[in-house]
Amino acid sequence: MKWLYPILKYGSIAIFAFLLILLATIPIKLAIASYQAPKPQAILMLGGGSQREKFTAQFAQNYPTLDIWVSSGIYCKKANKIFAAAGIAKERIHLDYRAVDTVTNFTSLVKDFEKLNLKHLYLITSEFHLPRATAIATVVLGSHGITFTPVGVPSQLPEESFLHITRDVFRSILWTITGHTGASLNPRLPYIPHSAP
């Protein structure tokens, strides 16, 4: 068993060093993205109730050239109705239902944003949810060189707990290393497909 000690000792040092390097590169990637795209190039709204869609539709009226990505929001027909009522062209709206929670809101779309060469997004979610969403976005989007400008939808709910935020930051780091978020381990988060637009 003596042979196992150096492997564990140096293995944990290597893992710690890797994590330190990974986390140290994120602020650099965010700074580069901000320099490359000082203004947001698209809107990302995280699902969580029709108030977010209504707010996003009104917000998007001020930015008619930006596409809108909705991650696991309300059902398509209702979402399309809200955006249509606000005069938002259907071609601008991208409804995506792959996410089952906040971490997967980002991990399911980040590669799509990369393919489109998006470097800066408006990030819209409820005010109570914004601290957790921005923490996750910093890790997931930041590790892929995408920055964001947070926009809070007014809410009466208290901010989420530090424990909740910390848990999801660790899940985000896990995803950057392994490609897995751990969402499949939670039986309360089944994948429920939505009808296509």
N, C-alpha and C positions, 0 to 999 in steps of 0.2 A: 504493500500500500504506500510505501515511501515514494514510489515513482509517480503516484497520482498527485501528490502535493505540488510539485513544480508546475504540472499541467494546469491545475486549478488556480494556482497563484498567478502565473504568467498569462493564463487564459483570461482571467478576470481583469488583469491590468490591460490586456489588449482590447477587450470589449469596452472598458471604461475609456481608453484612449480614442477608440473609434467613435464612441458616442460624443465625446468632447469635440472631436474634429467635425463630426456631422452637425452638431448644434452650433458650433462656431461659424460654420459656413453659411448658415441660414441668414444672419443679419447682412452678410456681404451680398448674397444673392438678392435679398430684398432691396438693398441700396442700388444695386445694378439695375434691377427691374424698374425702380422708381426713376432712375436716370433715363433709361430707355423709353419709358412711357410715363411721363409726369402726370398725365390725365387718364382716368379709367377708360378702357376700350370696350367694356361690356358690363352688364349688370348680372350679379348672381344673387338670387333670393332663395333662402332656406325655407322649406315648407314648415307649417306649424299653425295653420288656420287661415281663413279667408281674409282676415284683416291684413295679413302680409301681402297677399295678392293685390288687394285694393290699394294699399299704400304704394306698392311697386308700380302699379299701373299709373297712378298719379305722378309718381317720381319720374317714370320713364317718359312722360309727356315733355319734360324739360330737356331730355336727351334723345331726340328723334333718330339719331344715327346709331345708337347703341342697341345691340341685340340683348335680349333678356333670357337668362337661364334660370329655370325654376327647378330646384332639386326637391323631389318628393313633396310637392305641395298638394293642394286639394285636387279632386278629380278633374280630368281634362275639360269636360263640358262646362263645368262651373268656372274653371280658370279662364277658359277661352271667352266665356260670356263677360267676365269682369274686364278682361283686357280689351275686348271689342267695344264695351260700353265706354271705355276711356279713349277710344279711337286709336288703339295700338294695332298696327298691322300684324296679321297672323304670321307673316314671314319673319318677324323679329323675335317671336316667342319660341323657346326651346323647352318643352316640358320633359323632364327626366325623372323616372320613378325607380331608379336602381337603389337609391339610398334607403337605409332602414333606421338611421340615427344621424346625429350631427357629424360624427367622424366620417361616416360614409357619404354624407352630403358632399364632402370635399374629395375623398379618395376616389369616388366613382366618376368625377368630372375632371380631375386635374389633367389627365392625359388628353382629354378632348380640348381643353384650353391650350395645352402645349401645341397640339397639332394645328390649332388656329393661330398660333404665335401670339396669344394674348399674354400680356405682361402685367396688366393692371386692371383690377375689377372693382366695381362698387359691390360691397357685401351688405345685403339687406336682411335683417332679422329683427325680432322683437328686442327691445331694450334689455329686458331681464336675461335674455339669451346671448346678448352681444359679448360679454366677457369670455364665455366658454367658446363661442364661435370664433372670436378673434384669436384666442390662444391656439385652437386647432388649426385655423387658417395659417397662422404664423409658421407652424411646423409643416403642414402638408403642402400648402401653396408655396411657402417660402423655400422649402427644399427643392422645389421645381422652378425656382426663379420667377415666381408670380407674386406681385404685391397686391394690396387691396386697400380700399378706403371704406371703413365701416359706416353704415347708416342705420340708425335705430328706429324701429317702428314703436311709437309710444305704447307703453304698457303699464298696468297697475301692479303687476306681479313683482315680488322681490327678486333680486339677482340670485342666480344659482349658487350653490355652496362651493367653497374652495375645494372640497373633497371631490365633488362632481367634475369640476374643471380639471383638477390634477389627474384624475383617473383617465379622462379623455385625452389629455396631453400625452400621457404614457402610451395610450393606445395609438396615438398619432405617430409617436416615435417608433413603436413596434412596427407600424405599417411602413415607415420609411426604411426600416432594416429588413423586414421579412416579406412585405407585400400583403400582410394579413392584419386586419383591424381588430379581430377578436369578436366582432359582432355576431358571428355564427355560434359563439359559446353562450349567448344569452337567449334562453328560450322565449323571452317576452318580445323578441324582435324578429318575428318570422317575415320572410319576404312575401309581400302581397302585391302581385302584379296589378297594375291599373290599366284600364282600357287606353288604347292609343288615341292620339288626337284625331 
